[in-house]
Amino acid sequence: MVKKLLIAVVLSSIVSAPALAINAKFREQLIRSGCNQQTEMDGTCDIHKTKAENQQSAELNSFLRDSVRGQKVDAAYNALEGYGFKNTQPLTWVKGKQKVTLKMNNADVVTSATVAH
C-alpha cells in the first residue's frame, strides 16, 4: 500500500511539473527583437534584429501590401517615390539599405514586391 502511494505521489509530481518550451537564450532573443513565438515562426519577425528594426520592416511590409501590390505600375511607382524610394533599375527600388524588387503581370499590375536588406 505504501509503495503504491509513493509511486502515485512521484508520478503526480512528474506529470504536474511545468514544461518549459523555450530556453533562456531564445527567450532573450524574443525579448530583444520584440517577436513572439508565432511571429518568429511565420517569418513576420526576425529574432536576430532589434525591436526597432522589426518595427521598420513591419511598416514597410504594410506599405507594400496596401499601396504597391495589386496596383498598376504607375501608381505603384508613385507610391514608392512618395515613400522615399529611388528607382535604380527597371522594377528595382532602393531606400538606404532597403531594396524592393517588383514583379508585374501582363496587365501591368504589380503582383509581387520583395524586400531585401
C-alpha positions as CSV (number, residue, x, y, z in Angstrom):
1,M,0.0,0.0,0.0
2,V,2.8,2.4,0.9
3,K,4.6,1.5,-2.3
4,K,1.5,2.3,-4.4
5,L,1.1,5.6,-2.6
6,L,4.7,6.5,-3.1
7,I,4.5,5.7,-6.8
8,A,1.4,7.8,-7.1
9,V,3.0,10.8,-5.5
10,V,6.1,10.5,-7.6
11,L,4.1,10.2,-10.8
12,S,1.8,13.0,-10.0
13,S,4.8,15.3,-9.2
14,I,6.4,14.4,-12.6
15,V,3.2,15.0,-14.5
16,S,2.3,18.3,-12.8
17,A,5.8,19.8,-13.3
18,P,5.7,22.8,-15.7
19,A,7.1,22.2,-19.2
20,L,9.3,25.0,-20.4
21,A,9.1,25.2,-24.2
22,I,11.9,27.6,-24.8
23,N,15.4,28.1,-23.4
24,A,16.8,31.2,-21.8
25,K,18.8,32.3,-24.9
26,F,15.8,32.0,-27.2
27,R,13.7,33.9,-24.6
28,E,16.2,36.7,-24.6
29,Q,16.2,36.9,-28.4
30,L,12.4,37.2,-28.4
31,I,12.5,40.0,-25.8
32,R,15.3,41.9,-27.6
33,S,13.6,41.5,-31.0
34,G,10.1,42.2,-29.9
35,C,9.0,39.0,-31.5
36,N,6.8,36.2,-30.1
37,Q,7.0,32.5,-31.0
38,Q,4.2,32.9,-33.5
39,T,5.6,35.9,-35.4
40,E,9.1,34.3,-35.4
41,M,7.7,31.0,-36.8
42,D,5.6,32.7,-39.5
43,G,8.5,34.8,-40.7
44,T,7.0,38.2,-39.9
45,C,9.6,38.9,-37.2
46,D,13.3,38.2,-37.2
47,I,14.8,37.3,-33.8
48,H,18.3,38.4,-35.0
49,K,17.1,42.0,-35.4
50,T,16.2,44.6,-32.8
51,K,12.7,45.6,-31.9
52,A,13.1,48.9,-33.9
53,E,14.4,47.0,-37.0
54,N,11.5,44.6,-36.9
55,Q,9.0,47.5,-36.5
56,Q,10.5,49.2,-39.5
57,S,10.2,46.0,-41.6
58,A,6.6,45.6,-40.5
59,E,5.8,49.2,-41.5
60,L,7.4,48.7,-44.9
61,N,5.6,45.4,-45.5
62,S,2.3,47.0,-44.6
63,F,3.0,49.9,-47.0
64,L,3.9,47.4,-49.8
65,R,0.8,45.4,-49.1
66,D,-1.5,48.4,-49.0
67,S,0.0,50.7,-51.6
68,V,2.1,48.7,-54.1
69,R,0.9,45.1,-54.5
70,G,-2.1,44.8,-56.8
71,Q,-1.7,48.3,-58.2
72,K,-1.0,49.4,-61.7
73,V,2.8,50.0,-62.3
74,D,2.4,53.8,-62.5
75,A,0.5,54.0,-59.2
76,A,3.0,51.7,-57.5
77,Y,5.9,53.8,-58.8
78,N,4.3,56.9,-57.5
79,A,3.7,55.3,-54.1
80,L,7.3,54.1,-53.8
81,E,8.6,57.6,-54.8
82,G,6.3,59.1,-52.1
83,Y,7.7,56.7,-49.5
84,G,11.3,57.9,-50.3
85,F,12.4,55.1,-52.7
86,K,14.5,55.8,-55.8
87,N,14.2,53.8,-59.0
88,T,17.7,52.4,-59.7
89,Q,16.9,49.8,-62.3
90,P,13.7,48.6,-64.0
91,L,11.4,47.2,-61.3
92,T,14.0,47.8,-58.6
93,W,13.7,50.5,-55.9
94,V,16.2,51.4,-53.2
95,K,15.9,53.5,-50.0
96,G,19.0,53.3,-47.8
97,K,19.8,49.6,-47.2
98,Q,16.3,48.5,-48.2
99,K,15.8,47.2,-51.8
100,V,12.4,46.4,-53.2
101,T,12.1,44.3,-56.3
102,L,8.7,44.3,-58.1
103,K,7.2,41.7,-60.4
104,M,4.2,42.5,-62.6
105,N,1.8,40.6,-64.9
106,N,0.8,41.2,-68.5
107,A,-1.8,43.8,-67.4
108,D,0.9,46.0,-65.8
109,V,-0.3,45.2,-62.3
110,V,2.3,44.6,-59.5
111,T,2.0,41.0,-58.4
112,S,4.9,40.9,-56.0
113,A,7.1,43.3,-54.0
114,T,10.0,41.6,-52.4
115,V,12.2,43.3,-49.8
116,A,15.9,42.7,-49.4
117,H,18.2,44.4,-46.8
